[in-house]
Amino acid sequence: MDRKEFTQLLKAGKVQGAYLFEGVEENIKAAALQSLRKAILPEGMEELNETVMDAPAADAVIAACETLPFLADKRLVIVREHPALTGRAEAEERLISYIPQVPDSAVLVFLCRGKADARKKLYTAIKKAGGVVSFTPLSDAELNSWIVKTFGGMGKTVSPQTASLLAFTVGSDTALLHQEIGKLSALAGDRDTVTEEDVQAVATRSVECTVFEMVDAVVAGQQGKAFGLLRDMLTTGSDRLGILAMLLRQFRLMQHIKIMQYEKLPAGEIKQRLGVPPFAAERCMRQAAGYTGGQVKKAVQICLNTEYLVKSGGYNQEGALESAMLQIFALKNGV
């Protein structure tokens, strides 16, 4: 099930015996665990009715689940990073067969950072019991709604456009976004509203956002700014091939725009088909306007050739990205 289905079942009071919380969205995963904790553990009795274990043996898990709760209906047992879900080991058969037998007096939660291994027997047993809950990244609409709601919890308001700009600038990781929202709320001080200017002034930019800005500089012919942004990314540990892949993606998006414009599709439909957040789609459209279709096609080929030559050993990774950028600048200059 996904996080929405789990939330609905939790609100309806339908809590089952065994769960596996997995997926890349760690912040939402932690929030769901906290919601489960609040739903089944009486206030003030949490410590007496919760057991947290790291990679325990089957007997320890079963013993914790079989221990009756104290002045509560259920006991919460949390198993973190079990090697039978994240490593090479397989769970003991006793634990696997116990999954459908967890008593009504207990809720057993296996907690994994990132994705669990779906090939494991323990995973299969939990899935068969209907307890796998996947925490995938939020959609653009969900992310914007989450940002607005999180600002609201800090006593601030933001427009949908500002929320979209923040998501574009920082990325979709809600843990990082939560930190940035706290920083922006503190910056706003007595003001009720956080503005786009606030985001542009202090929000920490993701590599993807910086690549967007680098392409903006390339389109504008600002060679010094473009290489300055590249230097900043490399200084903070970004990989040249990773940046090249994002640069290639950016020019491919522009190529898609040029093709759809040739087909005379309306701007609204083009933005929708790009599959990127609205704010990013707007910037892609502006970037594409700075090139001819032929120039964009050549830029894509430059990136592809550079990637191939680096991976095949024809180019040293050092300087290959810079060479590709210089070739793309030459396109703008008609060289």
N, C-alpha and C positions, 0 to 999 in steps of 0.2 A: 504494500500500500504506500501511497505518498503521504507527505506531511499533512495535507489537507484532510484526507480521510481519517488519519490518526486523530487529528484535532477534533473532528466531528464526533468520532466515537468516544473520545475522552469527555467531551461536553455532555454526551448522552449517558455518561456513567458506564459505558461498556468497555471495561478493562479486562484483558485476558491474561493468561499466565506467563507466557514467554514472548519477549520481543528482541529484535536485533535492530539497533539504530545505526545506520550506515549512510555514507554519502559525503560529498565534499563540503556541504554547507554546514560548517561546524558551529557557527553562532546560532543558527536556527535549531540545530540539533540539541544544543545545550539548553535553549529556551524550552524546547519540547520536553526534555527530561525534567526541567524545573516545574513545568505545568503538571506533569505526571506526579511528581513528588507532592505538590500542593493538593492534587486531587485525592490522593489516597492516604496521606499521612496527616493526622491531626496536628494542629499548631501546638508547638511546645513538646511534641512527642517524636519529632523527626529522628533525633539521634538514637532513640531507643528502638526504633523500628526500621532502621536502614543499615544495610551492610554493603560495603564497597570493597571489592577484591580485584587484584591484578593477577591475571593468568593463573587462577587457582586449579587445584585438582578437582575431579568430578565429585568426590566425597565431600569436599568443603562447600561446593555450590549446593549440593543436595541438602546437606545439613543446615545451611543458612535458610534455604527455602522451607524446610520442614520445621524450623523454629517458629513457634506461635508468636504472633504480634502481641505487644503489651499495650492494653487499653486502646486498641485500634483494630480495624477490620482486616488490615493487610500489612504485610511486611514488604519492603522494597529491597531487592537484592540486585546490585549493580556489578557486573563483571566487565572490567575494562581490558581491551586489547588481548582477547583470548587468542593464543597462537593457533588454535584450530580454526580460526576465522581469518587471520591475517598472515600466518606463517606457513611453514611446511608441515607442521604437525597435524595429526588428525585427533579429534576428540575421542575420549574413552567411550566405548559403546554404552556404558551405564549412563553417561550424561546425555547422549543422543536419545536414548530410549526414555529418558526422564522428561524431555521437553513437553510432550503432550500430557504429562502427569503432574505438572506443577499444581499444587493445591490452591484452592480459592483464597486461602489466607496469605498468599504470596504473589508478588509480581517480580519476575526475573527479567532483567534487561542486560543484554550483551551490547556493550558500547564500543564502536570501532571508529578510529580516526580515518576518514576517507572511506573508500569502498572496501567491503569485505570480499573474500574469495567465494564466489558463488558455486565453485566446484566442490567445496568442502561438505562433508556429510552433516556437520552441525548446522551449516547454513541451510541445507536442504530440509532438515528436520524442522527448523524454525519457520522456513517458508511454507512447508506443508501445513503447519499449525496456523498460518496466516499472520505471523508476527514480524515479518521483515518490513521495516519502515525506512524508506529511502529519502534522504534529504539532498535533493538536487538543487542547483542554483535557481534562484527566483527568476521568473520571466521579467521582461522590462516593466510591464504594468505592475506586477507584484512588487518589484523592487522599488519603483516610484512610490507606491502606496505605503510600503514599509518605511521608507525614508520620511515621508510626511508624518506618519504615525509616530515614529521615533522622535522626530523634532517636537511633536505635540507633547510627548511625554516629558520633554525638557522645558515645556512652557513656551515653545517657539512655533511659528508658522512659516511655511515655505510654499511658494507656488509650484505647480507641477513642472514648470520649465526649469526652476532652480533645482528641484529634485533630480530631474533628468541630467542637468549639467553636472551635479555632484556625482551621480552614478557614472557618467562618462569620464569624469576627471579622475576619480579614485578607483573605479572598477566595481565589480559586482560582489566582492567579498563583504558580507554584512558585518563581520568582526572589525575590519578596517574602516568600513563606513561608520560604524557606531563610534569609533574613536574620533573620526573627523567631525561627526555631528556634535559630539561633546565639545570639541575645540571651537567649532563655529558658533555654537550656542553661547559659549563663554565669551567669544569675541563680540557677539551682538550686545552683550551686557543688558542694559535696560530696554533695548529695542525688542519689540515683539516678533519682528520679521527678520529672517535671514535672507539676504539678497544674493543675486548672481555675482555681484561685485565682491561680496564676502568670500564666496567659493573661489573665485579667480585669484583673490589675494592670498589666501592661506591654505587651501586644500592641497594635500599631497598628491602629486600627479602620478598615475600609473604609467608603466612603460608604454602601453597602448595609446594613452592620451598623449604622451610625449612624442610618439611616432606620428600621430595626427598633426601635432604642432610642427614637427620637422617637415612633414609633407607640405604643410601650409607655407613654410619658409621656402621650400624648393619651388613651389608654384609661383611664389612672389619674387623668385630670383634672389632671395636673401641667403647667399651661400655661407656667409659668416655665421648667421644665426642657426642655420641647419646643422652645420658641423659643430657648433657649440652645444646644441641639444644632443647630438650624437655623443659628444665627449662626456656630457653629464650622465648619460645612460651607461656608458662603458665604465665610468668612474664608480658608479653605484653597483657594478657587478653584472650588468646585463650582458648577454651573450651576443656576439656579432651575428651568428647565424639566426638566432631568435629574432633579432631586430630586422634582419634581411627578410625573414618569413613574414613579419608584420608589414614591412614596406611592400612586399609582393602582394599581400592581401589588399593593401590600400589601393594599389594601382589596378588590381583586378576588380575591385568595387567600382572604380572609375570607368573601367572598360565596360562593365555591365551597364553602367549609367549611359555611356555613349551608345551602346547597342539599343537600349530601350528608348533613348531619345531618337535614334534613327528610325525606330518603329513607331515613333510619334505617340508614345504612351504619355498620359498626363503626369505631371510632376508628383502628385499625390500617390499615384499607383507605383511610380518608380521608387519612391521612398519606402513604401510598404514592402515591395519585393526585395529590397536590399537586405532585409533581415538584420538590421542594426538598430540601436535606439534612435528615436526621432532626432535628438540633438546631433548625433553622429551622422545621420542621413543628410541633414542640412549641410554639414561641413563637407561631406563627400560630394554633394551636388556643387558646392562652391569650388571645390578643388578641381572637379572634372571640367568646369567651365574655363579653367585656365589652360586647357590642353585641347589639341585636335584629337580626333579618334586615332589617327595614325601615330601620334606621339605617345598616347597612352599604350597602344599596342606594343610599340618599341620599348617603352619603359618596363612593361611586363616581361618582355623577352630578355631585357638586360638583367633583370632580377633572376629569372629562371636560369639563364646561362651562368651567372655568377654562382648561384646555389649549386648547380651541377658541377662546375669546375672545382669548387671548394670540396665538395663531397667526394669527387673522383680523384682528388689529389692534384689537379691541374693548377689550382691557386692555393696559396697560403691564406689561411683565414685572416691573418693580420693584413689589413689594407684592402681586402677584397670588397668589403662593404663600402669603404670610402671611394674605391674605384667605381663601383656601380653608381654611387650618388653623383660623382663627377660626370659620368656618362649621361645620367638623367638631366643634370644641369645643362649639358651640351645640347640636348634635345630642345630645351627652352630657348637656347641661344641660336638655334638653327644650324648648329655645327653638324 
